[in-house]
């Protein structure tokens, strides 16, 4: 591959009340790896209780998905969140950059606890279990305690880039400009919307 076709391996994360796990195609079960759908069900059970997904479940989900992306650049959102996850990822992939979105927890708490949804069933507006104030606070505290060692780990490796702010439209231009220095050929049309 020439310089213009280089691959970017990046991780991006910010505090979130909900973890997003990659999906796995059906029929990929083996003795050492559970089906992606089964892991997603297990992951949802932890999220609904206001807990972070255990390292082994999240790590297997993420690494399984990355097996199919060896010839592509990729950006992980919300993974790794804990040091064992970061170390497991480093064993199989070289990470070029880590983007840390530093958003005050109070801003996140206000946004998530103010969010109500209208289920497709036609019922009145409801608040998701993981958007309730006590769940959001619990998850943010766990996030802070568990991700601090990962930030320090990435800082020591020299791959951490932090962007601070409270509004997407103000943070995104800085993130985008930074990514342009990593992958100059990024499609302009795809970059307009964060």
N, C-alpha and C positions, 0 to 999 in steps of 0.2 A: 504494500500500500504506500502511496506517495504521501507527502506532507499534506496535500489538499484533501486527502481522504482519511486523515487520522481519526481515530475513535476517541470519544470522550467518555470517561467513566466518572459519574458524579453522584453525589448523594445530597439531597436537599431536605431540610426539615425545620420545622417550627413547632411550637407547642400546639397540639390539637386535642380536642376532646374525644376524637374518634380516630382510630387507626385504620389505614387503608391497606389491605393485603392484596398482593397480586393473585390472580386466579390461575388455576391449572386446568388444562384440558382433561376431560374425562378419559378414563382408560389408561392412565399413566401410573397405576399403582405398582409397587414392588414391595419386597419384604422390608427394605430399608426406608422407604418413603411412602407415607400415606397419600391417598388421593387428595388433590387440592380441595375438592368440595368438602371432604370430611374435615380438613384442617380449617377451612373457612367457617364451618358450622361451629367448631370448637373455638375459633377466634372470636366469633360473635358472642358466644356465651360469656367470655371474659369481658368484652366491651360492654355488654348489657349490665354487668355487675359493677361497672366503673373501674375495672382493673385493666392494666396493660397486658397485652398478649405475651405469654411466656416466651423466653428466648428461643427455645428449641422449636416451637411451632412457627414463630415468625421467621426464624432463620431458614428453616426448611422451605417455607413458602417462597421466600425471596430467592434463595439460591436455586431452587427448582426452576423458577421462571427465567433466571439469568442464563441457565444452561442453553437456552434456545437463542440467545442474543450475542453469541461470541463474535459475530461479524458486524455488530451494530453498536453505535453509541447509545448510552442510556442514562437516565436520570432517575434515581430512586427518591421517592417522596415519603418521608417518615421512617426510613430504615437506613442504617441501624440506629436504634435508640438506646441501646445498652452496650457496654463494653464487650461482653462476650459475642454479641452480634457483629460488632465492628471487627473484632479479631477474626471471627469465622469468615466474614466477607473478604478481609485482607488475605486470607490463606488461598483464596481461589481467584481473586481479581485485584488488579492494581487500581486504586481509586485516584483519579487525577485531581479532583476538587470536591470540597464539601461546602455547601451553601447553607449557612445558618441564618434563619430569619428571626431576628431578635424583636419580638412583639411583647409588650408588657402583658403579664397574665391578667391584669384587671380588664384590659381591652378585650381579650379573648373571652373571659368570663362574661362580660357584659353582652357581647355579641351572641354567644351560644345560649345563654340563659334567656335571652329575649326572642329566640327563634322558636316559632310554633309551626307545625305542619298541618296540612289538611289531607288526611289519608284518602286514598283513591276510593275507599269504601263509602264516602259521602258523609261520614261522621263529622262532628264539629272539630275545630282546631284542637290539636293536642300537642303537648310537649313531649319530645322523645325522651326516653329514660336517661340516655346519656347526655342530654342537654339540661337536665335539672341542676340547680345550683350546687347541691351537695355532691353530686356525681362529678360535675365539672371541677370543683375545687379539689376533690380527692384525686382526680386524674392529673390535674396540673401540678399538684405537690409531688406525686409519684414521678411525673415527667421530669421535673426539675432535679430531683434527687438522682434519678437514673441516667439522665443525659449529661450531667456535668462531667463525669469521667470520660464520656465519648468526645465532648468538646475539647477537653484537655489532650486526649489521645490524638485527635485530628490536628490540633494546634502544634503539638510536638512533631508530627509528621510533616508539617508545613503545607497542608492542603485545605485548611479552614479559611473561609471567607465569610465574614458576618455583615449582614445588612440590617439596620435598625429602623423602626418606624411603626406607625399605627394604621397606615392605609396602603392597600395594595397598589393603587395607582401612583403612589409616591415611591414605594420601594421597588416595584417592578422595573422601571427604567434603569435603575442602577444594577439590578441583577442581570437584566438583558445585556447591558453594555459590558459587564464582566464576562458573561458567556460568549459574547462576540470575540473577546480576546482569546478564548479557549477554542472555539469552533467558528472561524470567520465566515464560513459559507452558510450559516444558519439562514433559513428561508425568512425573508422579511415579512411576508404575509402571515406566517405562523407566529410571528413574534408580537403582533399587535395586541393580542388578548392574553393576559396572564392566566 
